[in-house]
Amino acid sequence: MTTTGRGYAPQYEQDQRYGAPQPRHRRSRGVAGTVLAGVLMILSGLYGFLAGLGMVLKRSFFVQPPGYAYDWSVRNWGWTELILGAVVFAAGVCVLMGMTWARVVGVILVTLSAVGSFLVLPYYPLWSIVLIAVDVFVIWSLVAYRRGSRV
């Protein structure tokens, strides 16, 4: 349904995949979810970068629990967080710019971030659970993005 000359937006726009009209508010939710996913990726990447920087510069602050199954030095984990955080930040910026490849790369990187948060669970249990939940939401938002929408 299209309107002209009245100054208000059309109530429905054509969905290219199914050919059926879709309400505009459904499309807006997909765009809003993608924008929120991009912003959360930027914040998560910035946090990962800063946490990695802290691990590399101030190793003595992070105490490794005894008997932990994944024995990896704090410095190595810091470099991993530092690099992953920078790449997630850049992918989040590209998601906000509407690049398709950034959503695919974002899903992969955020999945790695969720696995990394799982591995840090003994150090920071509550914060790791929050980050895993945010990562799951970001993955859902990037996958549920509608093709005809613009960010």
MOGI-V932155 format. One record per residue. N is the residue number from 1. RES is the residue in three letters. PSI is psi in whole degrees, -180 to 180 (NA if undefined). OMEGA is omega in whole degrees, -180 to 180 (999 if undefined). NEAR is the number of other ideal C-beta (glycine too) atoms within 12 Angstrom. Layout:
n = {N N}
res = {RES RES}
psi = {PSI PSI}
omega = {OMEGA OMEGA}
near = {NEAR NEAR}
//
This chain:
n = {1 2 3 4 5 6 7 8 9 10 11 12 13 14 15 16 17 18 19 20 21 22 23 24 25 26 27 28 29 30 31 32 33 34 35 36 37 38 39 40 41 42 43 44 45 46 47 48 49 50 51 52 53 54 55 56 57 58 59 60 61 62 63 64 65 66 67 68 69 70 71 72 73 74 75 76 77 78 79 80 81 82 83 84 85 86 87 88 89 90 91 92 93 94 95 96 97 98 99 100 101 102 103 104 105 106 107 108 109 110 111 112 113 114 115 116 117 118 119 120 121 122 123 124 125 126 127 128 129 130 131 132 133 134 135 136 137 138 139 140 141 142 143 144 145 146 147 148 149 150 151}
res = {MET THR THR THR GLY ARG GLY TYR ALA PRO GLN TYR GLU GLN ASP GLN ARG TYR GLY ALA PRO GLN PRO ARG HIS ARG ARG SER ARG GLY VAL ALA GLY THR VAL LEU ALA GLY VAL LEU MET ILE LEU SER GLY LEU TYR GLY PHE LEU ALA GLY LEU GLY MET VAL LEU LYS ARG SER PHE PHE VAL GLN PRO PRO GLY TYR ALA TYR ASP TRP SER VAL ARG ASN TRP GLY TRP THR GLU LEU ILE LEU GLY ALA VAL VAL PHE ALA ALA GLY VAL CYS VAL LEU MET GLY MET THR TRP ALA ARG VAL VAL GLY VAL ILE LEU VAL THR LEU SER ALA VAL GLY SER PHE LEU VAL LEU PRO TYR TYR PRO LEU TRP SER ILE VAL LEU ILE ALA VAL ASP VAL PHE VAL ILE TRP SER LEU VAL ALA TYR ARG ARG GLY SER ARG VAL}
psi = {124 146 149 143 -7 -14 9 156 155 147 -34 147 152 129 121 -31 -43 -15 3 147 140 139 146 -31 -29 -42 -38 -36 -39 -40 -44 -39 -39 -39 -44 -39 -42 -43 -42 -35 -41 -47 -41 -41 -40 -43 -45 -41 -48 -38 -41 -40 -41 -38 -37 -42 -34 68 -32 -18 -35 120 127 125 141 143 16 135 -35 91 102 140 153 -36 -44 -42 -36 -44 -38 -46 -40 -49 -46 -40 -42 -40 -39 -39 -48 -40 -36 -40 -42 -32 -42 -27 -5 20 130 -43 -28 -32 -41 -48 -37 -41 -44 -47 -40 -32 -44 -37 -40 -41 -41 -40 -35 -39 -24 4 -42 -27 -49 83 -49 -46 -37 -40 -41 -45 -37 -42 -42 -42 -39 -41 -42 -43 -45 -44 -39 -33 -33 4 134 139 -42 -6 153 143 NA}
omega = {-179 176 180 170 -177 177 176 -175 177 -178 -179 174 -176 175 -174 -176 -172 178 180 178 179 176 -178 -177 177 179 -179 178 179 179 180 178 179 177 178 178 178 179 178 176 178 -180 179 178 178 178 180 178 -178 177 177 177 177 179 -179 -175 -174 -177 -175 180 -177 -179 -180 -179 -180 177 179 -173 -178 -177 -180 -175 180 -179 178 179 178 178 178 178 -179 -178 180 179 179 -179 177 177 -179 178 177 176 180 175 178 178 175 -179 -177 -178 -179 176 179 178 179 178 -180 -178 -180 173 176 178 178 177 177 177 177 -179 180 -177 179 -179 -177 -173 -177 -180 179 179 178 180 177 178 178 179 178 177 180 178 179 -179 -180 -180 -177 -178 180 -174 -175 -176 174 -180 999}
near = {14 13 12 9 6 9 7 11 16 17 14 17 23 17 19 14 11 11 8 12 17 25 18 22 14 20 28 20 19 29 26 20 28 39 26 27 39 35 24 35 43 31 24 43 38 25 32 41 29 21 36 34 22 23 32 24 17 16 19 11 15 25 14 23 16 8 8 17 12 19 14 20 16 27 21 20 29 29 24 28 37 28 25 36 36 27 30 46 33 27 36 40 24 28 39 26 20 19 22 19 17 31 36 19 23 41 29 24 36 44 24 27 42 31 22 35 34 23 26 36 22 21 26 21 15 14 18 23 17 20 35 27 20 29 37 24 24 40 31 24 33 40 21 23 33 27 18 19 27 18 30}
//
